[in-house]
Amino acid sequence: MNQSYPAQIRIPATYIRGGTSKGVFFSLADLPAPAQQPGASRDALLLRVIGSPDPYGKHTDGMGGATSSTSKTVIVSPSQQPGHDVDYLFGQVSIDQPFVDWSGNCGNLSAAVGPFAISQGMLPPERIPENGFVDVKIWQANIGKTIINRVPITRGQVQETGDFELDGVTFPAAEIAVDFMDPADDEGSAMFPTGNLVDSLDVPGEGSLNATLINAGIPTIFLNAAELGYTGCELQDDINGSNETLARFETIRAHGAIKMGLISELAEAEGRQHTPKVAFVAPAASYTASSGKAVERQNIDLVVRALSMGKLHHAMMGTAAVAIGTAAAIPGTLVNTAAGGGERDQVVFGHPSGTLKVGAEAALVDGEWQVTKASMSRSARVLMEGWVRIPGDTL
C-alpha cells in the first residue's frame, strides 16, 4: 500500500429505520474525539459516512439513500438535562451540498432513539422490565424539547417485530407510542410567529397566498392546495418530476422563512434546507396511494402533501405530522379549515403513501394558543449494527 494514503478508521454505529425514515445512529462516546464536539470535524465525519456531497445524487459511496428520508444521522448520549434519560441530536445531511443541517428534529427517527438508548445500556437495568413497557424520556437537543418513547420490552429486550402497520413502511413491526411534549418550536416569538392563524404571504410570481405559519414540531408553512393549482392528492412524480415546480416551492419556502423570522435574507434559505417545511392541504378526497392502496374520502379528515429538503416527501415527516395535528386542533388555521373546522383533539390525514393519525391537546391561554402534547404511533427496527468506515484523513 502506498503510505501516502491513510487507512480507514472504523466507528461503532447502528443503522436503524425509525418510522418512514432511516439513519445512522451513533453513541456520542464512540465518536472520534474531534467529532465529539459540534463543528467542522463532526460535520465532515457525518458527510463522509452518508456519502455526501454526491453530484450524482446516488450516495453510492456511503450509507445514505439519496433521499431526505434516508440521509440522516443521530447522536445519542446520557442526558445532561435533569429528569431526562438521554440527549438526542439530529443531523440532516445534504445530498449534493457539503453541509449538515442542525436546525430541526426528525420526528420519525425520534421513535428509534429510545430503543437505541436501551440497546446501548444508557438506561439503568432496573428500569427495564422482563416484559412490558419502558418510557424513555428524551431531550431533543436541536430544538430543546422533550420527547417520550413508550418502548415495548419482551424477555428483557426491545421488541422490534410486531403487527403494527405504518403506511410508507413495507413490513409490520412493534408499535412505539411517541409523545412530543410542548411541541411549539422555541425558534420564534410564539407558536404563530406573526401572531396570525392565517397570513397573506406575498411571493413574486405567485401573488398573495393564504398561509398558516406555525412553529410546532418543526417550523411549517401550510398553504391551500387549490390556490397552487393542486388537488392535494398528488404523488411524488407529480411534483418531483419538474424542476420548475420544485423551484416554485423553494421560492415560496424562502419567503415564508423570512416572514416567520427564521432568516433575514432570501439567500440564507439555501443553507437551511431542513427548516421550515412547506406543505399544502385540501379537504378529504379519495385517491390511490403510491403503494396502490385505495384511500377513501370517508376514512380521512383531509389530505396533506409536504416537501422535505426540496422534494415532495414519500409519506409524511414525523415533525410535520406534529405540525399538522397541532394546527388541526386550532380553529381557524388552514389545516383546521381543510379538516372541516371546529374543535378536535386528533386528525387522520391522507399522504402519498396512505394515512396517518396524530393527536394534539390545544388550549387558548392568555390570548395565545398552547399545545401541551402531540402524539402518534411509529415503529423502529435495527437494520444493521457494527462499524462504519471512513478514510482516516476525513477529520
ZATI-257813 format. One record per atom (N, C-alpha, C): residue in one letter; x negated, y negated, z. Coordinates in steps of 0.1 Angstrom, whole numbers, padded with zeros to 4 digits, always signed. Layout:
% ZATI-257813
AXYZ ...
END
This chain:
% ZATI-257813
M-0008+0012+0000 M+0000+0000+0000 M-0009-0013+0000 N-0005-0022-0008 N-0012-0035-0008 N-0010-0042+0005 Q-0021-0045+0012 Q-0020-0050+0026 Q-0014-0064+0026 S-0013-0071+0015 S-0007-0084+0015 S+0008-0084+0016 Y+0014-0072+0014 Y+0028-0071+0015 Y+0032-0066+0029 P+0041-0073+0036 P+0044-0069+0050 P+0053-0057+0050 A+0051-0049+0061 A+0060-0038+0063 A+0074-0043+0067 Q+0084-0034+0066 Q+0097-0038+0071 Q+0098-0036+0086 I+0106-0044+0092 I+0109-0042+0106 I+0123-0037+0107 R+0126-0029+0118 R+0140-0024+0119 R+0146-0029+0132 I+0159-0032+0131 I+0166-0038+0142 I+0179-0030+0145 P+0181-0026+0158 P+0193-0019+0161 P+0206-0026+0157 A+0215-0019+0150 A+0227-0026+0145 A+0238-0016+0144 T+0250-0021+0144 T+0262-0012+0141 T+0271-0019+0131 Y+0275-0011+0121 Y+0283-0016+0110 Y+0298-0012+0114 I+0306-0022+0116 I+0320-0020+0121 I+0330-0026+0112 R+0341-0019+0110 R+0353-0025+0105 R+0362-0030+0116 G+0366-0043+0115 G+0375-0048+0125 G+0386-0055+0118 G+0399-0050+0120 G+0410-0055+0112 G+0407-0053+0097 T+0409-0063+0089 T+0407-0062+0075 T+0394-0068+0071 S+0384-0069+0080 S+0371-0073+0077 S+0361-0062+0082 K+0348-0064+0078 K+0338-0056+0084 K+0325-0064+0084 G+0317-0061+0094 G+0305-0068+0096 G+0294-0061+0103 V+0282-0067+0104 V+0271-0061+0111 V+0270-0067+0125 F+0271-0058+0135 F+0271-0062+0149 F+0257-0060+0155 F+0253-0070+0163 F+0240-0069+0170 F+0242-0072+0185 S+0235-0065+0193 S+0233-0069+0207 S+0222-0080+0207 L+0225-0091+0214 L+0215-0102+0214 L+0201-0097+0218 A+0201-0089+0228 A+0188-0084+0233 A+0180-0076+0223 D+0187-0071+0213 D+0180-0062+0203 D+0174-0070+0192 L+0177-0083+0191 L+0172-0091+0180 L+0157-0094+0183 P+0149-0096+0172 P+0135-0101+0174 P+0136-0114+0182 A+0125-0116+0190 A+0125-0128+0199 A+0128-0141+0192 P+0123-0144+0180 P+0126-0157+0174 P+0141-0158+0170 A+0148-0147+0168 A+0162-0148+0164 A+0171-0147+0176 Q+0166-0146+0188 Q+0175-0146+0200 Q+0180-0160+0203 Q+0174-0170+0197 Q+0179-0184+0199 Q+0185-0189+0185 P+0195-0198+0186 P+0200-0204+0174 P+0189-0211+0166 G+0190-0211+0153 G+0180-0218+0145 G+0177-0211+0132 A+0166-0215+0125 A+0163-0211+0112 A+0159-0196+0112 S+0152-0191+0122 S+0148-0177+0122 S+0160-0168+0123 R+0170-0171+0132 R+0182-0163+0133 R+0190-0163+0119 D+0191-0175+0113 D+0199-0176+0101 D+0191-0168+0090 A+0178-0169+0089 A+0171-0161+0079 A+0172-0146+0081 L+0172-0142+0093 L+0174-0127+0096 L+0188-0123+0091 L+0198-0130+0094 L+0212-0126+0091 L+0214-0127+0075 L+0209-0137+0069 L+0209-0138+0055 L+0203-0126+0048 R+0191-0122+0053 R+0184-0110+0047 R+0191-0097+0049 V+0197-0096+0061 V+0205-0084+0064 V+0217-0082+0055 I+0224-0093+0053 I+0236-0093+0044 I+0232-0092+0029 G+0220-0098+0026 G+0216-0098+0012 G+0219-0111+0005 S+0219-0122+0012 S+0222-0135+0007 S+0209-0144+0007 P+0209-0154-0001 P+0218-0157-0012 P+0216-0148-0024 D+0227-0144-0030 D+0226-0135-0042 D+0233-0142-0054 P+0225-0146-0063 P+0230-0153-0075 P+0239-0143-0084 Y+0237-0130-0082 Y+0245-0120-0089 Y+0259-0118-0082 G+0260-0122-0070 G+0273-0121-0063 G+0277-0107-0060 K+0267-0098-0057 K+0270-0084-0055 K+0265-0078-0042 H+0255-0085-0036 H+0249-0080-0023 H+0243-0066-0025 T+0237-0064-0036 T+0231-0050-0038 T+0220-0048-0029 D+0212-0058-0025 D+0201-0056-0017 D+0203-0060-0002 G+0215-0057+0003 G+0219-0060+0016 G+0231-0053+0021 M+0235-0055+0033 M+0247-0049+0039 M+0260-0055+0036 G+0260-0067+0030 G+0272-0074+0027 G+0280-0067+0016 G+0293-0071+0015 G+0301-0066+0005 G+0306-0076-0006 A+0299-0087-0006 A+0301-0098-0016 A+0315-0103-0016 T+0322-0103-0005 T+0334-0110-0003 T+0334-0117+0010 S+0343-0127+0012 S+0343-0134+0025 S+0346-0124+0037 S+0353-0113+0034 S+0357-0104+0044 S+0346-0094+0048 T+0336-0094+0040 T+0325-0084+0043 T+0311-0090+0043 S+0310-0103+0044 S+0297-0110+0045 S+0296-0116+0059 K+0298-0107+0069 K+0300-0112+0083 K+0290-0106+0092 T+0286-0114+0103 T+0277-0109+0113 T+0282-0113+0127 V+0279-0105+0136 V+0283-0107+0150 V+0272-0105+0160 I+0270-0113+0169 I+0260-0112+0180 I+0268-0112+0193 V+0266-0101+0201 V+0273-0099+0214 V+0263-0098+0225 S+0266-0104+0237 S+0257-0103+0248 S+0266-0103+0261 P+0260-0099+0273 P+0267-0100+0285 P+0271-0115+0287 S+0282-0118+0292 S+0287-0132+0292 S+0280-0140+0303 Q+0278-0153+0298 Q+0272-0163+0307 Q+0284-0172+0313 Q+0296-0168+0309 Q+0308-0176+0313 Q+0315-0169+0325 P+0318-0176+0336 P+0325-0169+0347 P+0338-0163+0343 G+0340-0151+0348 G+0352-0144+0346 G+0354-0137+0332 H+0343-0137+0325 H+0343-0130+0312 H+0333-0119+0312 D+0336-0109+0303 D+0327-0097+0302 D+0315-0099+0292 V+0318-0105+0280 V+0308-0107+0270 V+0310-0120+0263 D+0299-0124+0257 D+0299-0136+0248 D+0298-0131+0234 Y+0306-0137+0225 Y+0308-0132+0211 Y+0305-0144+0202 L+0295-0142+0193 L+0291-0153+0184 L+0292-0147+0170 F+0299-0155+0161 F+0302-0150+0148 F+0295-0159+0137 G+0289-0152+0128 G+0282-0159+0117 G+0288-0155+0104 Q+0294-0164+0097 Q+0299-0162+0083 Q+0288-0165+0073 V+0283-0154+0066 V+0272-0156+0057 V+0276-0159+0043 S+0271-0170+0038 S+0275-0174+0024 S+0269-0164+0015 I+0277-0161+0004 I+0273-0151-0006 I+0262-0156-0015 D+0264-0168-0020 D+0254-0173-0030 D+0246-0185-0026 Q+0248-0190-0013 Q+0240-0201-0008 Q+0232-0197+0004 P+0221-0203+0007 P+0213-0199+0018 P+0217-0205+0031 F+0229-0202+0036 F+0233-0207+0049 F+0243-0198+0056 V+0243-0199+0069 V+0252-0192+0077 V+0261-0202+0084 D+0274-0200+0082 D+0284-0210+0088 D+0288-0205+0102 W+0285-0213+0112 W+0288-0210+0126 W+0300-0218+0131 S+0308-0224+0122 S+0318-0234+0126 S+0331-0228+0131 G+0333-0215+0130 G+0346-0209+0134 G+0344-0195+0139 N+0356-0189+0142 N+0357-0175+0146 N+0361-0166+0135 C+0359-0153+0136 C+0366-0143+0128 C+0376-0135+0136 G+0389-0137+0134 G+0399-0131+0141 G+0400-0116+0140 N+0397-0111+0128 N+0397-0097+0125 N+0386-0090+0133 L+0374-0095+0132 L+0363-0088+0139 L+0364-0090+0154 S+0372-0099+0158 S+0374-0101+0173 S+0379-0088+0179 A+0387-0080+0171 A+0392-0067+0176 A+0381-0057+0179 A+0369-0059+0172 A+0358-0049+0174 A+0349-0053+0184 V+0350-0065+0190 V+0340-0069+0200 V+0341-0061+0213 G+0353-0059+0218 G+0355-0051+0230 G+0350-0037+0228 P+0354-0030+0218 P+0348-0016+0216 P+0333-0016+0215 F+0327-0026+0208 F+0313-0026+0207 F+0306-0028+0220 A+0312-0038+0228 A+0306-0041+0241 A+0306-0028+0250 I+0317-0021+0250 I+0318-0008+0258 I+0308+0002+0253 S+0307+0004+0240 S+0297+0013+0235 S+0283+0010+0238 Q+0280-0003+0240 Q+0266-0008+0243 Q+0264-0009+0258 G+0273-0004+0266 G+0271-0004+0280 G+0272-0017+0287 M+0279-0027+0281 M+0279-0041+0286 M+0290-0042+0297 L+0298-0032+0299 L+0308-0032+0310 L+0304-0022+0321 P+0306-0025+0333 P+0303-0016+0344 P+0310-0002+0342 P+0304+0009+0344 P+0310+0022+0342 P+0323+0023+0350 E+0324+0017+0361 E+0337+0019+0369 E+0349+0012+0363 R+0346+0003+0353 R+0357-0003+0346 R+0363+0006+0335 I+0356+0016+0332 I+0361+0025+0320 I+0368+0037+0326 P+0381+0038+0323 P+0389+0049+0328 P+0386+0062+0320 E+0389+0073+0325 E+0388+0086+0318 E+0397+0086+0306 N+0410+0082+0309 N+0420+0080+0298 N+0428+0068+0302 G+0431+0060+0292 G+0439+0048+0294 G+0435+0036+0286 F+0435+0024+0292 F+0431+0012+0285 F+0421+0004+0294 V+0413-0004+0287 V+0405-0014+0295 V+0406-0027+0288 D+0409-0038+0295 D+0410-0051+0290 D+0396-0057+0290 V+0391-0061+0279 V+0378-0067+0278 V+0380-0082+0275 K+0374-0090+0284 K+0376-0105+0284 K+0364-0111+0276 I+0366-0117+0265 I+0356-0121+0256 I+0355-0136+0255 W+0343-0142+0256 W+0342-0156+0254 W+0337-0158+0239 Q+0346-0165+0232 Q+0343-0167+0218 Q+0334-0180+0217 A+0321-0178+0215 A+0311-0189+0217 A+0312-0199+0206 N+0316-0196+0194 N+0317-0206+0183 N+0327-0217+0186 I+0338-0213+0192 I+0349-0223+0194 I+0352-0225+0209 G+0345-0218+0218 G+0347-0220+0232 G+0361-0215+0237 K+0366-0204+0233 K+0379-0198+0236 K+0378-0184+0242 T+0388-0180+0249 T+0389-0167+0254 T+0398-0158+0246 I+0393-0146+0243 I+0400-0135+0236 I+0400-0123+0245 I+0411-0116+0245 I+0412-0103+0253 I+0415-0092+0244 N+0407-0082+0244 N+0409-0069+0237 N+0415-0059+0247 R+0426-0052+0243 R+0431-0041+0251 R+0426-0028+0244 V+0416-0022+0249 V+0409-0011+0241 V+0414+0002+0247 P+0418+0011+0238 P+0422+0025+0243 P+0410+0034+0246 I+0411+0041+0256 I+0400+0050+0260 I+0405+0064+0261 T+0398+0073+0255 T+0401+0088+0256 T+0388+0095+0260 R+0389+0103+0271 R+0378+0111+0276 R+0366+0102+0279 G+0368+0090+0284 G+0358+0081+0288 G+0351+0074+0276 Q+0356+0076+0264 Q+0350+0069+0252 Q+0361+0061+0245 V+0356+0051+0238 V+0365+0042+0230 V+0372+0051+0220 Q+0385+0050+0220 Q+0393+0058+0210 Q+0394+0050+0197 E+0389+0056+0186 E+0389+0049+0173 E+0399+0054+0163 T+0402+0067+0164 T+0412+0072+0155 T+0426+0072+0161 G+0436+0071+0152 G+0450+0070+0157 G+0459+0069+0145 D+0472+0065+0148 D+0482+0064+0138 D+0487+0050+0135 F+0479+0040+0140 F+0483+0026+0138 F+0479+0022+0124 E+0489+0018+0116 E+0486+0014+0102 E+0486-0002+0101 L+0476-0007+0094 L+0474-0021+0092 L+0473-0024+0077 D+0483-0032+0072 D+0482-0035+0057 D+0469-0042+0054 G+0463-0037+0043 G+0450-0042+0040 G+0438-0032+0044 V+0442-0022+0052 V+0432-0012+0056 V+0437+0001+0051 T+0428+0009+0045 T+0433+0021+0038 T+0438+0032+0048 F+0431+0034+0059 F+0434+0046+0067 F+0439+0041+0081 P+0448+0049+0088 P+0452+0045+0101 P+0441+0047+0111 A+0443+0040+0123 A+0433+0041+0134 A+0440+0038+0147 A+0432+0037+0157 A+0438+0034+0170 A+0441+0019+0171 E+0453+0016+0177 E+0457+0002+0179 E+0450-0005+0190 I+0445-0018+0187 I+0439-0026+0197 I+0447-0039+0197 A+0453-0042+0209 A+0460-0055+0211 A+0450-0066+0213 V+0452-0077+0206 V+0443-0088+0207 V+0451-0101+0211 D+0447-0107+0222 D+0453-0119+0226 D+0443-0131+0225 F+0447-0141+0218 F+0439-0153+0217 F+0445-0163+0226 M+0437-0166+0237 M+0442-0174+0248 M+0440-0189+0245 D+0450-0197+0247 D+0449-0212+0245 D+0442-0214+0231 P+0448-0210+0220 P+0441-0209+0207 P+0439-0222+0200 A+0445-0233+0205 A+0442-0246+0198 A+0427-0249+0198 D+0422-0252+0186 D+0408-0254+0185 D+0404-0268+0192 D+0393-0268+0199 D+0389-0280+0206 D+0382-0290+0197 E+0380-0286+0184 E+0373-0295+0175 E+0384-0304+0169 G+0387-0314+0175 G+0398-0323+0171 G+0405-0328+0184 S+0412-0339+0182 S+0418-0345+0194 S+0429-0337+0200 A+0436-0329+0192 A+0447-0321+0197 A+0450-0310+0187 M+0460-0302+0190 M+0464-0291+0181 M+0467-0297+0167 F+0474-0308+0167 F+0477-0315+0154 F+0468-0328+0154 P+0457-0328+0147 P+0447-0338+0148 P+0452-0352+0144 T+0462-0353+0135 T+0467-0366+0131 T+0479-0370+0140 G+0483-0361+0149 G+0495-0364+0157 G+0508-0361+0150 N+0507-0356+0138 N+0520-0353+0130 N+0521-0338+0127 L+0534-0334+0127 L+0536-0320+0123 L+0535-0318+0108 V+0538-0328+0101 V+0537-0328+0086 V+0531-0342+0082 D+0520-0341+0074 D+0513-0353+0069 D+0515-0354+0054 S+0513-0365+0048 S+0511-0367+0034 S+0496-0367+0031 L+0492-0357+0024 L+0477-0355+0021 L+0475-0360+0006 D+0468-0371+0005 D+0465-0377-0008 D+0453-0370-0014 V+0455-0364-0026 V+0444-0357-0032 V+0443-0361-0047 P+0432-0366-0052 P+0431-0370-0066 P+0435-0359-0075 G+0443-0362-0085 G+0448-0352-0094 G+0460-0344-0089 E+0463-0345-0076 E+0474-0338-0071 E+0486-0347-0066 G+0482-0360-0063 G+0492-0369-0057 G+0492-0367-0042 S+0504-0369-0037 S+0506-0368-0023 S+0513-0355-0019 L+0506-0346-0012 L+0511-0333-0009 L+0516-0333+0006 N+0527-0326+0009 N+0531-0324+0022 N+0521-0313+0028 A+0517-0316+0040 A+0507-0307+0047 A+0509-0306+0062 T+0508-0294+0067 T+0507-0293+0082 T+0492-0290+0085 L+0486-0299+0092 L+0472-0298+0096 L+0471-0294+0110 I+0466-0282+0113 I+0466-0276+0127 I+0453-0270+0131 N+0449-0272+0143 N+0438-0266+0150 N+0443-0255+0159 A+0444-0243+0154 A+0448-0232+0163 A+0443-0219+0157 G+0435-0212+0164 G+0428-0200+0158 G+0416-0205+0150 I+0419-0213+0140 I+0409-0219+0131 I+0416-0231+0125 P+0409-0242+0123 P+0415-0253+0116 P+0420-0249+0102 T+0433-0252+0100 T+0440-0247+0088 T+0449-0258+0082 I+0449-0259+0069 I+0457-0268+0061 I+0468-0260+0054 F+0480-0262+0059 F+0492-0255+0053 F+0499-0264+0043 L+0502-0258+0031 L+0508-0265+0020 L+0521-0257+0016 N+0530-0264+0009 N+0541-0257+0003 N+0537-0251-0010 A+0540-0238-0012 A+0536-0232-0025 A+0543-0239-0037 A+0556-0243-0035 A+0563-0248-0046 A+0557-0261-0051 E+0551-0269-0042 E+0545-0282-0046 E+0533-0280-0054 L+0527-0268-0053 L+0515-0265-0060 L+0518-0257-0073 G+0530-0254-0075 G+0534-0247-0087 G+0534-0232-0085 Y+0534-0227-0072 Y+0533-0213-0069 Y+0546-0208-0062 T+0547-0195-0062 T+0559-0189-0055 T+0555-0184-0041 G+0542-0183-0038 G+0538-0177-0025 G+0537-0162-0025 C+0540-0156-0037 C+0538-0141-0038 C+0526-0138-0047 E+0517-0147-0049 E+0506-0144-0058 E+0496-0134-0051 L+0489-0127-0060 L+0479-0117-0056 L+0465-0123-0060 Q+0455-0117-0056 Q+0441-0122-0057 Q+0438-0126-0072 D+0441-0118-0081 D+0438-0121-0095 D+0445-0133-0100 D+0457-0136-0095 D+0464-0148-0099 D+0457-0161-0096 I+0449-0160-0086 I+0442-0172-0081 I+0427-0172-0084 N+0421-0161-0081 N+0406-0160-0082 N+0401-0158-0096 G+0410-0155-0105 G+0405-0154-0119 G+0403-0167-0126 S+0406-0178-0120 S+0405-0191-0126 S+0396-0200-0118 N+0384-0204-0124 N+0375-0213-0117 N+0382-0227-0115 E+0390-0231-0125 E+0397-0243-0123 E+0406-0243-0111 T+0414-0232-0109 T+0423-0231-0098 T+0415-0232-0085 L+0404-0224-0084 L+0396-0224-0072 L+0390-0238-0069 A+0386-0245-0079 A+0381-0258-0077 A+0392-0268-0072 R+0404-0265-0077 R+0415-0273-0073 R+0417-0272-0058 F+0417-0259-0053 F+0419-0257-0039 F+0407-0262-0030 E+0395-0262-0036 E+0384-0267-0028 E+0385-0282-0027 T+0390-0289-0037 T+0392-0303-0036 T+0403-0306-0025 I+0413-0299-0025 I+0424-0301-0015 I+0418-0298-0001 R+0410-0288+0000 R+0404-0284+0013 R+0395-0295+0018 A+0387-0301+0009 A+0378-0311+0013 A+0385-0324+0018 H+0396-0328+0011 H+0403-0339+0015 H+0411-0337+0028 G+0415-0324+0030 G+0422-0321+0042 G+0412-0321+0054 A+0400-0316+0052 A+0389-0316+0062 A+0387-0330+0067 I+0386-0340+0058 I+0384-0354+0062 I+0396-0359+0070 K+0408-0356+0066 K+0420-0361+0073 K+0421-0354+0087 M+0415-0342+0088 M+0415-0335+0101 M+0404-0340+0110 G+0395-0348+0105 G+0383-0353+0112 G+0372-0343+0114 L+0372-0333+0105 L+0362-0322+0106 L+0349-0327+0099 I+0350-0335+0088 I+0339-0340+0081 I+0342-0355+0079 S+0331-0362+0075 S+0333-0377+0073 S+0332-0380+0058 E+0325-0371+0050 E+0324-0373+0036 E+0327-0361+0029 L+0332-0362+0016 L+0336-0350+0008 L+0324-0341+0006 A+0312-0346+0004 A+0301-0337+0002 A+0298-0328+0013 E+0302-0331+0025 E+0299-0322+0036 E+0307-0309+0036 A+0318-0309+0028 A+0326-0297+0027 A+0319-0285+0021 E+0309-0287+0013 E+0301-0277+0006 E+0293-0269+0016 G+0289-0275+0027 G+0281-0269+0037 G+0289-0264+0049 R+0302-0264+0047 R+0312-0260+0058 R+0323-0252+0051 Q+0319-0240+0046 Q+0328-0232+0038 Q+0338-0225+0046 H+0334-0221+0058 H+0343-0213+0067 H+0355-0220+0072 T+0353-0233+0075 T+0365-0241+0080 T+0365-0255+0073 P+0377-0260+0072 P+0390-0254+0075 P+0395-0245+0064 K+0405-0237+0068 K+0411-0228+0058 K+0422-0236+0051 V+0426-0232+0039 V+0437-0237+0032 V+0446-0226+0028 A+0459-0228+0031 A+0469-0218+0029 A+0482-0224+0023 F+0490-0216+0016 F+0503-0221+0011 F+0514-0211+0015 V+0526-0217+0018 V+0537-0209+0023 V+0549-0211+0015 A+0558-0202+0016 A+0571-0202+0009 A+0581-0194+0017 P+0594-0196+0015 P+0604-0187+0021 P+0603-0173+0017 A+0608-0164+0025 A+0607-0150+0023 A+0612-0146+0009 A+0604-0137+0002 A+0608-0132-0011 A+0602-0118-0013 S+0608-0110-0021 S+0604-0097-0024 S+0593-0097-0034 Y+0583-0088-0033 Y+0572-0087-0042 Y+0565-0074-0040 T+0556-0071-0050 T+0548-0058-0049 T+0534-0062-0044 A+0530-0056-0033 A+0516-0059-0027 A+0506-0053-0036 S+0493-0056-0033 S+0482-0052-0041 S+0481-0036-0041 S+0485-0030-0031 S+0485-0015-0029 S+0496-0008-0037 G+0505-0016-0042 G+0517-0010-0049 G+0529-0009-0040 K+0527-0013-0027 K+0537-0012-0017 K+0548-0023-0020 A+0560-0020-0019 A+0571-0030-0020 A+0573-0037-0007 V+0572-0050-0008 V+0575-0059+0004 V+0589-0064+0001 E+0598-0061+0010 E+0612-0065+0008 E+0615-0078+0016 R+0622-0087+0009 R+0625-0100+0015 R+0631-0099+0029 Q+0640-0089+0031 Q+0648-0089+0044 Q+0639-0084+0055 N+0627-0080+0052 N+0618-0075+0063 N+0607-0085+0067 I+0608-0096+0061 I+0598-0107+0065 I+0605-0120+0067 D+0598-0129+0074 D+0603-0143+0076 D+0598-0153+0066 L+0587-0151+0060 L+0581-0160+0050 L+0570-0153+0043 V+0564-0159+0032 V+0552-0154+0026 V+0541-0165+0027 V+0529-0160+0029 V+0518-0169+0031 V+0506-0163+0023 R+0499-0172+0017 R+0486-0169+0010 R+0476-0179+0015 A+0464-0173+0017 A+0453-0182+0023 A+0440-0179+0016 L+0432-0189+0015 L+0419-0188+0009 L+0408-0188+0019 S+0398-0180+0017 S+0386-0180+0026 S+0373-0180+0018 M+0364-0189+0022 M+0351-0190+0015 M+0353-0192+0000 G+0364-0199-0004 G+0366-0203-0017 G+0374-0193-0026 K+0379-0183-0020 K+0386-0173-0028 K+0399-0169-0020 L+0409-0165-0028 L+0422-0160-0021 L+0419-0147-0014 H+0422-0147-0001 H+0419-0135+0007 H+0428-0123+0003 H+0422-0111+0005 H+0429-0099+0000 H+0441-0096+0010 A+0440-0101+0022 A+0451-0098+0032 A+0454-0111+0039 M+0450-0112+0052 M+0451-0124+0059 M+0440-0124+0070 M+0432-0135+0071 M+0422-0137+0081 M+0429-0137+0095 G+0423-0131+0105 G+0430-0130+0118 G+0432-0144+0124 T+0422-0152+0122 T+0423-0166+0128 T+0434-0174+0121 A+0435-0172+0108 A+0446-0179+0101 A+0459-0173+0105 A+0460-0160+0108 A+0472-0154+0113 A+0476-0161+0127 V+0466-0164+0135 V+0469-0172+0147 V+0475-0185+0144 A+0469-0192+0134 A+0474-0205+0130 A+0488-0204+0125 I+0491-0193+0117 I+0505-0191+0112 I+0515-0189+0123 G+0511-0180+0133 G+0520-0177+0144 G+0523-0189+0152 T+0512-0197+0154 T+0513-0209+0162 T+0522-0220+0155 A+0519-0222+0143 A+0527-0232+0135 A+0542-0227+0134 A+0544-0214+0132 A+0558-0209+0131 A+0566-0211+0144 A+0559-0212+0155 A+0566-0214+0168 A+0569-0228+0171 I+0565-0237+0162 I+0567-0252+0165 I+0577-0257+0154 P+0589-0260+0158 P+0599-0265+0148 P+0594-0278+0141 G+0596-0278+0128 G+0592-0290+0120 G+0580-0288+0112 T+0571-0278+0115 T+0559-0276+0107 T+0564-0270+0093 L+0555-0270+0083 L+0558-0264+0071 L+0560-0249+0072 V+0552-0243+0081 V+0553-0228+0083 V+0567-0225+0090 N+0570-0232+0100 N+0583-0230+0107 N+0595-0232+0097 T+0594-0242+0089 T+0605-0245+0079 T+0606-0234+0069 A+0595-0229+0064 A+0595-0218+0054 A+0601-0205+0060 A+0599-0204+0073 A+0604-0192+0080 A+0619-0193+0084 G+0625-0205+0081 G+0639-0207+0083 G+0642-0216+0094 G+0631-0222+0101 G+0633-0232+0111 G+0637-0226+0124 G+0639-0235+0134 G+0644-0230+0148 G+0632-0226+0156 E+0636-0222+0168 E+0626-0217+0178 E+0623-0202+0176 R+0611-0198+0177 R+0607-0184+0175 R+0594-0181+0182 D+0593-0169+0188 D+0581-0165+0195 D+0573-0155+0187 Q+0577-0151+0176 Q+0569-0142+0167 Q+0574-0144+0153 V+0566-0140+0143 V+0569-0142+0129 V+0563-0130+0122 V+0570-0125+0112 V+0565-0115+0103 V+0563-0121+0089 F+0551-0121+0084 F+0549-0128+0071 F+0543-0118+0061 G+0546-0121+0048 G+0540-0113+0038 G+0527-0119+0033 H+0517-0110+0030 H+0504-0115+0025 H+0501-0106+0013 P+0490-0108+0006 P+0488-0100-0006 P+0487-0085-0005 S+0483-0080+0007 S+0482-0066+0010 S+0494-0060+0017 G+0504-0068+0021 G+0515-0063+0028 G+0521-0073+0038 T+0523-0068+0050 T+0529-0077+0060 T+0521-0077+0073 L+0524-0087+0082 L+0517-0088+0095 L+0526-0095+0104 K+0527-0090+0117 K+0535-0097+0127 K+0525-0103+0137 V+0528-0116+0140 V+0520-0123+0150 V+0529-0131+0159 G+0526-0131+0172 G+0534-0138+0182 G+0527-0149+0188 A+0534-0159+0193 A+0528-0171+0199 A+0538-0177+0209 E+0532-0182+0220 E+0540-0188+0230 E+0537-0203+0230 A+0547-0211+0226 A+0545-0226+0224 A+0555-0233+0233 A+0550-0245+0238 A+0558-0254+0246 A+0554-0268+0244 L+0564-0277+0245 L+0561-0292+0244 L+0558-0297+0258 V+0546-0302+0260 V+0541-0306+0273 V+0536-0321+0272 D+0543-0330+0279 D+0540-0344+0279 D+0539-0349+0265 G+0548-0345+0257 G+0549-0350+0243 G+0539-0344+0233 E+0532-0334+0238 E+0522-0327+0229 E+0525-0312+0229 W+0524-0306+0217 W+0526-0291+0217 W+0514-0284+0222 Q+0517-0274+0230 Q+0506-0265+0235 Q+0510-0250+0233 V+0500-0242+0230 V+0503-0228+0228 V+0494-0221+0238 T+0499-0213+0247 T+0492-0206+0257 T+0485-0193+0252 K+0492-0187+0242 K+0486-0174+0237 K+0492-0171+0224 A+0483-0165+0215 A+0488-0159+0203 A+0483-0144+0203 S+0492-0135+0198 S+0489-0121+0199 S+0492-0114+0186 M+0483-0104+0184 M+0486-0095+0172 M+0479-0082+0175 S+0482-0072+0167 S+0476-0059+0168 S+0466-0057+0157 R+0455-0051+0160 R+0444-0048+0150 R+0439-0034+0153 S+0429-0030+0145 S+0422-0018+0148 S+0407-0020+0145 A+0399-0011+0149 A+0384-0012+0147 A+0378+0002+0146 R+0368+0003+0138 R+0362+0016+0136 R+0347+0015+0133 V+0339+0022+0140 V+0324+0022+0137 V+0322+0029+0123 L+0316+0023+0114 L+0313+0029+0101 L+0299+0035+0101 M+0290+0029+0107 M+0276+0034+0107 M+0268+0027+0119 E+0259+0034+0125 E+0251+0029+0136 E+0237+0034+0134 G+0228+0025+0139 G+0213+0029+0138 G+0205+0016+0137 W+0198+0014+0126 W+0190+0002+0124 W+0192-0004+0110 V+0191-0016+0110 V+0190-0023+0097 V+0175-0026+0095 R+0171-0027+0082 R+0157-0031+0080 R+0156-0043+0071 I+0146-0052+0074 I+0143-0064+0067 I+0128-0065+0065 P+0124-0072+0055 P+0109-0074+0054 P+0104-0082+0065 G+0092-0078+0070 G+0086-0084+0082 G+0083-0099+0081 D+0082-0104+0069 D+0080-0119+0068 D+0092-0127+0066 T+0104-0121+0070 T+0117-0128+0069 T+0118-0139+0079 L+0113-0137+0091 L+0115-0146+0102 L+0104-0157+0101 
END
